[in-house]
Amino acid sequence: MEYSDPKGFPVPLTNGGFDEKGVAVRDVWADSKTQLWDLTPTPQLGSYHSETAIVMMGIADTARESAEIDCDLIAKNGYTDYGGDSYLIADKNEGRVVGESAGGQKLWAAQRLIMDKVRVLYPGYIVDSPKDHVPNTTAAGDYLGSPNIVSCAIKQGRRNPSDSELFKFFKTCDLQRRYAARHGGFRYLAQAALEEATLATVLNKI
């Protein structure tokens, strides 16, 4: 999706695209908890969604490499967002979702998508992640997160330190209001309804 040239933003302003290597990248907003909004520095540092999408498509050969590039950029420079962000990345072999929380804390999680499933991000979401993320590793695993994602949640009171359940990225980092992860559509249909309708359409054509 390409935008016009809104005042105050450099061009090109894009939500992603499809490159000659067969890697598709789509940036989708994702709300963060208000505790994280309140931590957001002014000015923010690091690339914003359009810049990151352009870098992914210009360098990466695969969805995995795109996720690794994004996570590396966050670790080194942070990122600029408008309350939270996410990316849906795909190549011919696999898909990946990267979620980024607001607050300037370099909080992110990455999920490798299951084959034969449909994922709709509006807003972006990741539900469960492992409790303990391994720092300084690539996004090669099914789930991964920033080294401080659990400790920061505990410090801010968003997670109980004695909690033994899986770390739930949506529950801990994203703004819920009255929504659940797959039922948080802010427009016409929830993500779950769109995912199920798309999958049914595809299966009916096979």
TIKOL-48833 format. One record per atom (N, C-alpha, C): x, y, z. Coordinates in steps of 0.05 Angstrom, whole numbers, padded with zeros to 5 digits, always signed. Atoms other than C-alpha are relative to their C-alpha. Example, Ala and Ser with C-alpha at 12.3 -4.5 7.8 and 13.67 -1.06 7.14 Angstrom:
REM TIKOL-48833
+00018-00024+00000;+00246-00090+00156;+00018+00024+00000;-00016-00024-00001;+00273-00021+00143;-00015+00022+00014;
//
This chain:
REM TIKOL-48833
+00017-00024+00000;+00000+00000+00000;+00018+00025+00000;-00015-00025+00002;+00028+00067-00021;-00017+00023+00009;+00014-00024-00008;+00008+00133+00011;+00009+00024-00016;-00009-00026+00011;+00009+00203-00015;+00020+00012+00018;-00021-00014-00014;+00057+00253+00013;-00011+00017+00022;+00012-00016-00021;+00025+00274+00079;+00021+00019+00013;-00018-00020-00011;+00055+00336+00111;+00016-00011+00024;-00017+00008-00022;+00114+00321+00156;+00012-00028-00002;-00011+00027+00003;+00129+00251+00130;+00016-00002-00025;-00016+00003+00025;+00185+00233+00081;-00013-00020-00018;+00009+00019+00020;+00169+00195+00018;+00023-00019-00008;+00027+00011+00002;+00160+00140-00001;-00010-00010+00027;+00013+00010-00024;+00112+00124+00056;-00016-00025-00009;+00012+00025+00010;+00091+00051+00047;-00005-00018+00023;+00006+00021-00019;+00061-00005+00086;+00012-00027-00007;-00012+00025+00008;+00103-00057+00051;-00003-00005-00030;+00002+00007+00028;+00102-00093-00015;+00010-00028-00005;-00009+00027+00010;+00127-00153-00055;+00024+00005-00017;-00025-00005+00015;+00199-00155-00080;+00006-00022-00021;-00007+00019+00022;+00233-00191-00138;+00010-00027+00010;-00009+00025-00012;+00258-00245-00090;-00023-00017+00010;+00023+00015-00009;+00188-00266-00073;-00006+00003+00030;+00005-00006-00028;+00187-00236-00003;-00022+00022+00002;+00021-00020-00004;+00123-00200+00017;+00001+00009+00029;+00000-00012-00027;+00122-00152+00076;-00024+00019+00002;+00023-00018-00005;+00062-00117+00105;+00001+00010+00029;+00001-00012-00026;+00064-00069+00163;-00029+00005+00009;+00027-00004-00010;+00002-00068+00207;+00001+00011+00029;-00001-00011-00027;-00011-00025+00268;-00009-00021+00021;+00008+00017-00023;-00017-00060+00336;+00001+00016+00025;+00001-00016-00025;-00039-00025+00400;+00016-00013+00022;-00013+00009-00024;+00003-00030+00463;-00015+00009+00025;+00012-00009-00025;-00017-00024+00535;+00007+00029+00007;-00004-00028-00006;-00023+00046+00563;+00025+00004+00017;-00025-00003-00015;+00035+00033+00611;+00024+00003-00018;-00022-00002+00019;+00079+00025+00551;-00002+00026-00016;+00003-00027+00013;+00050+00086+00515;+00014+00021+00016;-00010-00022-00017;+00069+00128+00575;+00031+00000+00002;-00029+00001-00001;+00142+00106+00570;+00013+00009-00026;-00010-00008+00027;+00149+00128+00497;+00016+00026+00002;-00016-00025-00001;+00207+00178+00492;-00007+00019-00022;+00003-00021+00020;+00203+00244+00455;+00026+00015-00003;+00010+00014+00024;+00232+00244+00404;+00006-00030+00001;-00006+00029+00002;+00231+00170+00387;+00024-00003-00018;-00024+00006+00016;+00294+00139+00358;-00004-00026-00016;+00001+00024+00016;+00302+00087+00304;-00019+00003-00024;+00015-00001+00024;+00267+00071+00239;-00030-00003+00006;+00028+00003-00002;+00192+00076+00229;-00009-00022-00019;+00009+00024+00014;+00148+00023+00196;+00007+00000-00030;-00005+00000+00028;+00158+00046+00124;+00030-00005-00006;-00029+00004+00004;+00234+00050+00130;+00008-00029+00004;-00006+00028-00006;+00237-00019+00161;-00009-00018-00022;+00010+00017+00022;+00193-00050+00107;+00017+00003-00025;-00017-00004+00023;+00236-00019+00053;+00027-00014+00003;-00025+00014-00005;+00300-00046+00085;-00004-00030-00003;+00006+00029+00003;+00269-00116+00091;+00000-00008-00029;+00004+00008+00028;+00249-00118+00019;+00025+00005-00017;-00025-00006+00016;+00316-00089-00005;+00023-00019+00006;-00023+00016-00009;+00360-00138+00033;-00007-00030+00002;+00006+00028-00007;+00325-00202+00054;-00008-00017-00024;+00008+00020+00021;+00318-00264+00010;-00022-00018+00010;+00021+00017-00011;+00269-00299+00056;-00015+00014+00022;+00015-00011-00023;+00216-00285+00109;+00016-00001+00025;-00017+00002-00024;+00263-00310+00162;+00020+00022+00002;-00020-00021+00000;+00317-00261+00141;-00013+00027+00005;+00014-00026-00005;+00266-00204+00141;-00005+00004+00030;+00005-00002-00029;+00247-00220+00213;+00026+00005+00015;-00026-00004-00012;+00320-00224+00232;+00010+00029-00003;-00008-00027+00005;+00334-00156+00200;-00015+00019+00019;+00016-00017-00017;+00276-00124+00238;+00010-00001+00029;-00008+00003-00028;+00297-00153+00305;+00028+00011+00005;-00027-00012-00003;+00370-00132+00293;-00001+00030+00001;+00003-00029+00001;+00349-00061+00276;-00011+00010+00027;+00012-00007-00026;+00307-00058+00340;+00021-00001+00022;-00020+00003-00021;+00364-00084+00383;+00021+00022-00001;-00021-00020+00003;+00413-00034+00355;-00010+00029+00003;+00009-00027+00002;+00371+00028+00344;-00027+00007+00012;+00028-00005-00008;+00302+00020+00373;-00018+00003-00024;+00018-00004+00022;+00243+00039+00330;-00020+00022+00007;+00020-00021-00004;+00192+00093+00320;-00028-00011-00007;+00027+00011+00006;+00118+00075+00324;-00021+00019+00010;+00023-00017-00009;+00049+00104+00338;-00018-00015+00019;+00015+00015-00020;+00029+00061+00396;+00004-00030-00001;-00005+00029+00004;+00055-00007+00373;+00000-00006-00030;-00002+00007+00028;+00069-00042+00308;+00003-00030-00004;-00004+00029+00006;+00072-00110+00274;+00006-00002-00030;-00006+00006+00028;+00096-00141+00209;-00010-00028-00006;+00007+00027+00011;+00067-00199+00169;+00019-00004-00024;-00021+00005+00020;+00123-00228+00127;-00003-00028-00011;+00004+00027+00012;+00119-00286+00078;+00018-00003-00025;-00012+00008+00025;+00158-00322+00024;-00014-00026-00009;+00013+00024+00010;+00141-00385-00015;+00000-00024+00019;-00003+00023-00018;+00161-00430+00043;-00013+00004+00028;+00010-00005-00027;+00137-00396+00107;-00009+00028+00004;+00008-00027-00008;+00107-00336+00142;+00010+00006+00028;-00009-00009-00026;+00129-00296+00202;-00015+00025+00008;+00011-00024-00011;+00097-00245+00247;+00019+00011+00021;-00016-00014-00020;+00137-00194+00286;-00017+00021+00013;+00015-00020-00015;+00103-00153+00341;+00019+00018+00015;-00017-00020-00014;+00134-00089+00369;-00017+00016+00019;+00015-00015-00020;+00110-00056+00433;+00010+00029+00001;-00007-00028-00004;+00108+00019+00445;+00017+00003+00026;-00013-00005-00025;+00149+00051+00500;+00030+00004-00002;-00029-00004+00003;+00220+00055+00472;+00017-00019+00015;-00015+00020-00016;+00240-00007+00511;+00012-00022-00017;-00010+00020+00019;+00259-00047+00448;-00012-00028+00005;+00015+00024-00006;+00206-00099+00464;-00012-00011-00026;+00011+00012+00024;+00188-00147+00408;-00003-00030+00004;+00004+00029+00001;+00164-00218+00395;-00003-00008-00029;+00003+00011+00028;+00168-00261+00332;-00012-00027+00001;+00013+00026+00001;+00126-00320+00313;+00002-00011-00029;+00000+00014+00026;+00135-00370+00256;-00028-00012-00004;+00028+00009+00004;+00067-00385+00226;-00002-00029-00008;+00005+00029+00005;+00039-00455+00222;-00010-00003-00029;+00008+00006+00027;+00031-00484+00152;-00030-00006-00001;+00028+00005+00005;-00040-00488+00124;-00019+00016+00019;+00017-00018-00016;-00065-00432+00169;+00000+00027-00013;+00003-00027+00010;-00088-00362+00153;+00004+00019+00023;-00003-00020-00021;-00066-00301+00193;-00008+00027-00011;+00009-00027+00006;-00101-00234+00190;+00009+00018+00023;-00009-00019-00020;-00070-00175+00226;-00015+00026-00004;+00014-00025+00000;-00118-00119+00239;-00015+00004+00026;-00028-00006-00001;-00092-00102+00288;+00017-00025+00002;-00018+00023-00001;-00030-00146+00290;+00000-00013+00028;+00001+00014-00026;-00026-00199+00344;+00018-00025+00000;-00014+00025-00006;+00017-00255+00373;-00012-00009+00027;+00014+00009-00025;-00018-00297+00427;+00020-00010+00020;-00019+00012-00020;+00030-00344+00464;+00028+00001-00011;-00029+00002+00005;+00105-00343+00467;+00012-00017+00022;-00013+00014-00023;+00154-00385+00508;+00004+00019+00023;-00004-00016-00024;+00162-00361+00579;+00028+00013+00000;-00028-00010-00001;+00237-00354+00574;+00011+00002-00029;-00012-00005+00027;+00265-00323+00510;+00030-00001+00002;-00029+00002+00000;+00337-00338+00493;+00011+00025-00013;-00011-00025+00011;+00375-00272+00483;+00021-00005-00021;-00021+00000+00020;+00421-00258+00425;-00001-00024-00019;+00004+00021+00020;+00392-00310+00378;-00016+00011-00023;+00015-00010+00023;+00361-00304+00310;-00029-00009+00002;+00028+00007+00000;+00288-00311+00292;-00005-00026-00013;+00003+00026+00014;+00298-00382+00268;-00020-00018+00013;+00019+00017-00015;+00254-00414+00322;-00029+00008-00006;+00028-00005+00005;+00179-00418+00321;-00009+00026+00015;+00006-00024-00016;+00175-00364+00376;+00027+00012+00010;-00023-00013-00012;+00226-00313+00399;-00009+00028+00009;+00006-00027-00010;+00227-00247+00436;+00024+00014+00009;-00023-00015-00010;+00272-00192+00459;+00009-00010+00027;-00010+00011-00025;+00316-00211+00518;-00013+00011+00025;+00012-00013-00023;+00280-00162+00564;-00030-00001+00001;+00029-00002+00003;+00209-00177+00545;-00015-00010+00025;+00012+00011-00024;+00193-00219+00607;+00007+00017+00024;-00008-00016-00024;+00234-00179+00658;-00012+00027+00000;+00013-00027+00001;+00205-00113+00634;-00029-00002+00008;+00028+00003-00007;+00134-00140+00641;-00002-00004+00030;+00001+00004-00029;+00149-00163+00712;+00006+00026+00015;-00007-00025-00013;+00182-00097+00731;-00023+00020-00001;+00022-00019+00003;+00122-00058+00706;-00027-00010+00011;+00024+00011-00012;+00071-00103+00740;-00019-00012-00021;+00017+00012+00021;+00044-00131+00674;+00001-00030+00001;-00002+00030-00003;+00065-00202+00693;+00009-00006+00029;-00007+00009-00027;+00068-00237+00761;+00025-00017-00002;-00025+00015+00001;+00139-00263+00773;-00003-00030+00007;+00005+00028-00007;+00110-00328+00801;-00017-00014-00021;+00018+00011+00021;+00067-00339+00739;+00016-00021-00016;-00014+00022+00014;+00086-00407+00708;-00011-00006-00027;+00012+00006+00026;+00042-00404+00646;+00018+00012-00022;-00014-00011+00022;+00068-00388+00577;-00002+00030+00000;+00001-00029+00002;+00086-00316+00566;-00019+00007-00023;+00020-00007+00019;+00026-00287+00530;+00005+00029-00010;-00008-00026+00010;+00049-00230+00486;-00024+00019-00002;+00024-00017+00003;-00021-00203+00471;-00010+00009+00027;+00011-00006-00027;-00045-00207+00543;+00019+00019+00015;-00020-00015-00016;+00019-00176+00571;+00008+00026-00012;-00011-00024+00013;+00038-00124+00520;-00020+00016-00016;+00018-00014+00017;-00022-00106+00477;-00024+00011+00015;+00024-00013-00012;-00082-00062+00492;-00024-00017-00006;+00023+00018+00004;-00143-00106+00504;-00027+00014-00004;+00027-00011-00001;-00202-00060+00517;-00019-00024+00005;+00018+00023-00004;-00258-00111+00508;+00007-00022-00019;-00007+00018+00022;-00221-00151+00455;+00018-00022+00009;-00019+00021-00002;-00185-00217+00452;+00019+00002-00024;-00020-00002+00022;-00125-00229+00406;-00012-00003-00027;+00011+00006+00027;-00164-00259+00348;-00028+00012-00003;+00027-00012+00001;-00228-00220+00363;+00002+00030+00006;-00005-00028-00006;-00200-00150+00364;-00003+00018-00024;+00004-00017+00024;-00221-00124+00296;-00013+00026+00007;+00011-00026-00007;-00233-00050+00301;-00018+00011-00022;+00017-00009+00021;-00273-00045+00237;-00024-00019-00003;+00024+00014+00006;-00322-00094+00207;-00001-00029+00010;-00001+00028-00008;-00299-00165+00222;+00025-00004+00018;-00023+00007-00016;-00254-00195+00275;+00020-00016-00017;-00020+00015+00015;-00189-00227+00253;-00008-00029-00004;+00007+00028+00001;-00215-00296+00269;-00020-00005-00022;+00021+00003+00021;-00276-00287+00223;+00013+00002-00028;-00013-00004+00026;-00232-00263+00166;+00019-00024-00006;-00017+00023+00003;-00182-00320+00177;-00015-00024-00009;+00016+00024+00005;-00235-00373+00177;-00014+00001-00027;+00013-00004+00026;-00271-00344+00116;+00020-00004-00023;-00020+00003+00021;-00207-00341+00076;+00009-00029-00003;-00008+00028+00002;-00186-00411+00094;-00022-00017-00013;+00022+00015+00012;-00255-00438+00076;-00001+00005-00030;+00000-00006+00029;-00251-00403+00008;+00022-00015-00014;-00023+00014+00012;-00183-00432-00006;-00005-00030-00002;+00005+00029+00000;-00203-00503+00014;-00022-00008-00020;+00022+00006+00019;-00266-00499-00029;+00010+00000-00029;-00010-00002+00027;-00223-00485-00090;+00020-00022-00006;-00019+00022+00004;-00176-00544-00079;-00014-00025-00011;
//
